[in-house]
């Protein structure tokens, strides 16, 4: 069984991925610095859950400061790199930090992986790299990459750097572009979480535009399956550089999302409509042809089911009080 490094293991996707891997028998080293982008008690709680499994060990450190003197990664086979400062709108106010943490952190991590002879990397990229377009699906090798935000730009520059790394024969790499991931343990700043919290507490929900913008919401279990499939592909294809969308392929209107949450909670939302935000896309829509062809990726959780699963977790954990 492989020994796996997961950066950003305390975050939403990192925690969910790590939990699946350790329960499947993988030996996982998690790395996270508990960046206070949101309440760090949530991240520390995630790590405490992971530490109950003997297959998991944890190293609290900032990937920007990793060195051969501070950590030994000898014997590890693959790195799943999910550590990053997230958020489109917050990146507008702190651009330098986003580039330092996301891009420079990735560069330093790659140097450490290369030093210890680790040849396989899965990088968590984002649909935010794409150009803002309406009524079309985003295809990896056709649609333009023109990020609207510094966050999206950092992800795109990481992809560019990783392509150069592959060409230098340092690493074999799959960049996975995630599309609007949601589900249990999701970040409290994400729309589905915020809307649920506000509706249940009868706090106004602020939305940009008229509610007809669309997102390709992807349930966390499908993302984790996609990451595992990417691991398998790297194991069987020793010379690889790929960019692959991981989404659901079924964009959902914002107003439909709110109505579904209302139904699950049995409360009506108080909606404040604000002018359209020029830094956020009107629509995201993952073309999954490449994911299906290369990884045999087939998302299995329909949006209505995923919202129900999330709300069961949300209400049972009494997350609305946080």
Secondary structure, 3 states (H helix, E strand, C coil): CCEEEEECCCCHHHHHHHHHHHHCCCEEEEEECCCCCCCHHHHHHHHHHHCCCCCEEEEECCHHHCCCCCCCCCCCCEEEECCCCCCHHHHCCCHHHHHHHHHHHHHHHHHHHHHCCCCEEEEEEEHHHCCCCCCCCECCCCCCCCCCCHHHHHHHHHHHHHHHHHHCCCCEEEEEEECCEECCCCCCCCHHHHHHHHHHCCCCEEEECCCCCEECCEEHHHHHHHHHHHHHHHHHCCCCEEEEEECCCCCEEHHHHHHHHHHHHCCCCCEEEECCCCCCCCECCECCHHHHHHHCCCCCCCHHHHHHHHHHHHHHCCHHHC
